[in-house]
Amino acid sequence: MTITALAPVSAASPRRSRPVADTLTSAARVLLAYRHSPGLILASLAVPVVMVLVFGYVFGSAMTVPGSGNYREFLIPGLFVMVAVNGLMPTMVGAARDVGRGIADRLRSMPVSRGALLLGQALADLLVGLVVLVPLTLVGLAVGWRIRDGITSALGAYGLLVLFRFVMTWVGMYLGLAVGKEEVAGQLSVLTFPLAMVTNAFVPTGGMPGWLRAVAEWNPVSAVVAACRELFHNPGAAGEAWPMQHPVTATLLWSGLLLAVFAPLAVRKFASHGR
């Protein structure tokens, strides 16, 4: 996430915010930053292809999925969810960078809606995530992944992916604002690795030790992965925990809980940072 300074307001301007306009302006400026950084876009589009090749063909040659020999069909929904989870890391680093460089202070001095500014950042990141999902979907189709339960269920799965990416963006914004230093945020982003790996995204949880299996199956990421596999009707391995038995409901509950906690915290932290 990169918050860029808005144009200064003259002394004669009324000190009032326009939430919708502020949201759209904030989102547009982030997207303009991507427009002027084609390397970021190319990297975002290339990563899904690399992930499919590495996990699907290198690691996948040693993987087996209960009841199915097609590991890549098992894998692709997990990679979809990784795209959603990856909204956390750049957002966290970007928010910390903005605090460290004084951009957040500049924005707070303007008559703009604090919540709208952050919402604009989240919506811009959401659009980037959707763009990344397109090539990953095409690559998945090319390697044998299929939507096997109709377009309605598939749209439901993509809806859950969009929702979870939106939630992860708010988590990242709060963590970045709380840390306030780009270097520290960059180091902390490494800690998100277990969030993605201790899940059912790449391997079935049945072969894990009991305590680790419980952690993986109660991980919100695992619920989203299981929900996508269920809605796409792709191969999966049933889990013992409640979220694995009711993955769609668990995804909605986890998303609502995380959003209800971290969105207000992010707005409050942004409005009060340095006071």
N, C-alpha and C positions, 0 to 999 in steps of 0.2 A: 504494500500500500504506500502511495506517495501523495501526501497532501500538498498541493501547491497553493501559493498565496493568491488570494483574490485581489481584484483591483481595489485601491483605497477608496474610501467613501469621503466625499467632501463634507465640510463642516455644516453645509446647508442641507445635507441629505437627512431625511428623517431616520431616526434610529429605530428601525423595525426590521424584522426578518421576514422572509418569504420562504417558508419551508420547502414548497415544491420547487421553486426556482433555485433555491440553494442546493437541493438534492441533485437536480439536473446539471447545474453548473459544476458541482464537485465531481460528479460522475464523468462529465464531458472532459474535464481537465485531466483526469487520470487516463482516459482513453486516448487523449491527444499525446500524453507522454509515451504510451505504447506505440502510437503512430510514428513518433520520432525515434523510436528505439526498435528497429526491425529485428535486431538480434534477439531481443526478448521474445518476440513473437515466434521466430524460427525455432528457438530453443524449446518453447512451450509446445510447438507442434511436433518437434522431433522426439521429445522424451517419450511419448506414448509408443512410438514405433520401436524405440530401443527397449522399452520395458517388455513389450510383447516378445521381442526376439530373445532377450536374456532369460526371462522367466518361462516363456512358453516353449522354447527350444533347448536352451542350455540346461536350466534347472528342471524343466518339465520332462526331460528324458528319463529322470529318475523318480518321477512322481506318479502315484497311482491314486485314483479317486474311487471310493467305494461305489460299486454298481455301474461304473462307467469307465471306459478307457480313454475318454477324450479330456485330457487335462486342460487343454486350452479353453474349452467351453466352461470349465470350472473356474479358470483363471480370469477371464475377461471381465466378469462383473466385479471381481476384486480390484482390478486395475481401474475400472470406472470409479470406484469408491476412493481409490488413492488420489485420483484427480480432485475429488472433493476435499479430502483431508489436506492436500497440498495447498489449499487456500490459506491455511493457518500460518505457514512459515514465512512467505514473503510479506504477508500482511503484518505480522509481528515485527519483522525487521524494519519495514517501511514506517510503521507507527513510531518505533523507537528512534529512527533516523529523524523524523519530523520534530520530535520533542528535542532531540539533541541539537538540531540546527536552528531551533527557535521558530520554526514555521508554525507550530501549534500556538505559541504565544501570539504571533501575528494574527492568526485566525480568530483567536479569542477576543482580540481588541476590536473586531468588526461586528457590525449589526447583522449577524447571520445566525441561523439556528444551529446549535451544536449538534443536535441529533441528526439534522438533515445533512450536515457535512459528512458525518460518519456513514449515514445511510447511502449517500452518493458513492462513497468509496466501496461499500459493500456491494452495491449494484453493479459498479464497474467491474469489480473482481468477479462477480457472478457471470457477467457477459464473457469475460476472458475464459472462465471455466467451461462455459458452454461451447466456445470456439474450440477448446482443446478436446472436448468430448467427440467432436465430429470426426477428426482423423482417427481417433482411437476406435470409434465405432466401425469405420471403414476398414481399418487394419484388422480388427476382430473378425469382421465378415470374411476378409481375405484368408484368414488362417483357420476358418472352420466354425467360428462362433455363430450362433443363430438365435433369433427371437422365435421362440417355439410356442407362445401362448397368446398370440394375437396382438394387434396394435394397441388395444385399450390397456392391457396389462403392461405392455412395454412403455407406454406413456406414463403410467403410474410409477414404474421403476425410474424413469428419467426425472420425474417430478421429485421423487425422494432424493435423488442425487443432487438436484438443484437446491433443494431445501437444506441438505446437509452441508453443501459448499457454503451456503449463506450463513449457516450457523458457525462453521469453522472460521469464517472471516471475522465474525464478531468476537470469537474467542481470541483470535490472533490480534485484533485491534486492542482489546483490553490488556493482554499480556505485554504488547509492545509499549503501550502508554504507561503501564505500571513499571516496566523496566527502565525506560527512558534513555537507554544507551544502545546505539546500534551494535557495538561490538559484543556487548553482553547478550543482546537478543539473538545475534548470529550464533553464539555459542549455545544458548538455550534451545535453539531450533533443533539441535541434534537430539535433544531429549524427546522430540516428537516421534523419533524413529520407532521406539517401542510401541507407541500408540498405533502405528500402522502395522508393525510386524507381529505383535502378540495378538493376533486375530485369526480368523478363518479365511483371510483373503488369499493366501498363497498355499496353505496346507489345511487339511481337515484337523479339527481340534481333538479328534478321538485318540490320536497317538501321543498327546501331550500328558505329562504328569498331572495328577488330579488337581493340585492347587493351581497350576498354570492353565489348565483347561478351564477352570472356573473363572480365572481372570480374563482369559480370552473371550469366553462366551458372554461375559457381562460387559465387555468392552463395547461402547456404542458403535464403533466401526464394524464390529462383527454383525451387529443387528442389521446395519444398512446392507452389508454384503449378502447376508442371508435373505433379506427382503428382495434384493435385486435378482438373486438366483431364483427365488420363488416366482417372481413376477415375469421374468424372462423364460421361466421353466427350464433353466439350465441345471446341470448336475450339481448336487450338493451333498453334504454329509450332515445328518441330523445331529443336533446337540442336545445336551441334557437340561441346560438352564432355560428358564422361562423365556428370555429374549429370543432364544433359538427356536422355541416352539411357536412363538407368535412374533416373527421378525418385523412385519409391517407395523403392527401396533407398537412394538418396542421402539422402532425407528421414530415414529411420530412422537412418542412420549419422551425419548431422549432429546430429540430436536427441540421440542417445546420447552423442556426443562433447561437445557443449555442456553437457549435463546433468552428465556425469561431471566436467567441469572446474568449472563455476560453482556447483553445489549445495554441494560441500564447501568451496569458497572462501567462499561466503556464510555458511555456518554457522561457519566458523573466524573470519571477520571479525566476525560478530556476537558471538561468545563472547569475543573478545580485544580489541575496540575500546576504545581509551583506555588500554590497559596498556602 
